[in-house]
Amino acid sequence: MPGVVIHAHLVAQYLDGRRYHPLPEAAVAAIIFSLALSAFLLGWRFPKSGLLTGGMPALMLAAIDALLFSGLRLITPSAPVILAWLAGVFGGRSVAFLARRANKP
């Protein structure tokens, strides 16, 4: 697609009043921290549950993202959110594994 067409679409959207608003950086940081912490706790408490730490949260994050965009025109960054979730789950499972390993005689 030529750049002129992209800019024409951009101008048309501005003239129509269609805009999107990215989340403030502080809100993004708070969301990422809370997701990483909750993923860590779930990974630590349920280290072998793939549905609880993998499938269900992915659907919930996609639904929340869709609702925020459709209702408020807010765009949430998906890559940092997914990486925070994966790092939290991996960290929680690692701590649970090390705790079980330390308790074995």
Secondary structure, DSSP 4 states (H G I P E B T S, - for coil): --HHHHHHHHHHHHHHT---EEPPHHHHHHHHHHHHHHHHHHHHH-TT-HIIIIIHHHHHHHHHHHHHHHHH-EE--HHHHHHHHHHHHHHHHHHHHHHHHHH--
